[in-house]
Amino acid sequence: MLKIINVTFLTIYCSLIFWLSSQSALPTPMLFEHQDKLHHLGAYFIMGVLAWRFFNDYTQNQKSVFMMSLFFCSLYGISDEIHQSYVPDRDADVFDWLADTLGAFIALITIQLLKRSSVERQAS
């Protein structure tokens, strides 16, 4: 049942990002230059957590889960930028993709650190 929940959440979240990328403009006020990079980082941080949960259902090898999750999020980020290049008033931006990948990477590193901390606390 947990596998179904994890794949459902990841699918819905990816669909939400696709839908948002299909919009010509998003209703967010620009408070400072490059604010959109923080939005990308945050969005893909969440995707990184969801991807980790999904891939963790299929292997317990944490290096594999980390790499598959990062690859998935980064590849999705590339596809998202390509998709945006076809949307009026939007364009593809390599720095958006880098922010996407960095957001997922930070999420995955955070998960690893939290897991390590939890194991250390249980050992002591």
ABEGO torsion letter per residue (X at the ends): XAAAAAAAAAAAAAAAAAAAAABABBBBBBABBGAAAAAAAAAAAAAAAAAAAAAAAABABAAAAAAAAAAAAAAAAAAAAAAAAABBGBBBBAAAAAAAAAAAAAAAAAAAAAAAAAAAAAAX
